């Protein structure tokens, strides 16, 4: 997957997750998001999705 498509997919996934967590009343923090995506990555069977989750984790860790 090229870089621009990966970035767009990461933005959509991250936006959906943050919206869903806020709607459910969860506290949004960088640490909580990293834990959430690490859990998603561990249980992912699709290599491309796992790569996308890892990219999100890396971006959040660098922020």
C-alpha positions in Angstrom: 0.0 0.0 0.0 1.5 3.3 -1.0 2.2 6.0 1.6 -0.7 8.4 0.8 -3.3 5.6 0.9 -1.9 4.3 4.2 -2.0 7.8 5.6 -5.6 8.3 4.5 -6.6 5.0 6.0 -4.9 5.8 9.3 -6.7 9.1 9.5 -10.1 7.4 8.9 -9.4 4.7 11.4 -8.1 7.1 14.1 -11.1 9.4 13.6 -13.6 6.6 13.9 -12.0 5.3 17.0 -11.7 8.7 18.7 -15.3 9.5 17.8 -16.5 6.2 19.1 -14.6 6.4 22.4 -15.7 10.0 23.0 -19.3 9.0 22.3 -19.1 6.2 24.8 -17.6 8.5 27.4 -14.1 7.1 27.5 -11.1 9.4 28.3 -9.0 10.1 25.2 -5.3 10.2 25.7 -2.3 9.2 23.6 -1.5 6.4 25.9 -5.0 5.0 25.8 -5.0 5.2 22.0 -1.7 3.4 21.8 -2.9 0.6 24.0 -6.1 0.3 22.0 -4.3 0.1 18.6 -1.7 -2.3 20.1 -4.5 -4.6 21.1 -6.2 -4.3 17.7 -2.8 -5.1 16.0 -2.2 -8.2 18.2 -5.6 -9.7 17.3 -5.5 -8.7 13.6 -5.1 -11.5 11.1 -4.7 -9.3 8.0 -1.1 -8.2 7.5 -2.1 -4.9 5.8 -4.3 -3.9 8.7 -1.6 -4.9 11.2 0.8 -2.6 9.3 -1.7 0.2 9.4 -2.3 -0.2 13.1 1.5 -0.3 13.7 1.9 3.0 11.6 -0.8 4.6 13.8 1.1 3.5 17.0 4.3 4.8 15.6 2.8 8.2 14.8 1.2 8.4 18.2 4.4 7.5 19.9 6.3 10.2 18.0 3.8 12.9 18.8 
